[in-house]
Amino acid sequence: SKETMSDKIKRLILNDCEKIS
């Protein structure tokens, strides 16, 4: 499945948020 740039960014941000909490 094709992942758009915004999808990648969203996933990265969610990843960072999980690491912080």
N, C-alpha and C positions, 0 to 999 in steps of 0.2 A: 504493500500500500504506500502511496506517495505521502510524504509528510511535508507540510508547508513550513516556511520559515517561522511563522508565528507559532505554529504547533511546537516546533523545537524550542523556541524561546519560552513558551509557557511551561513546557516540561522541565526546562532548566530552572526556571524560577521556582516551581513547585518543589523540585529537588532541593534547592538551597533552603527553602522554608522548612522542609522536613529536617534537614541537618541542624538548623538553628534551634528548633524547638526540641 
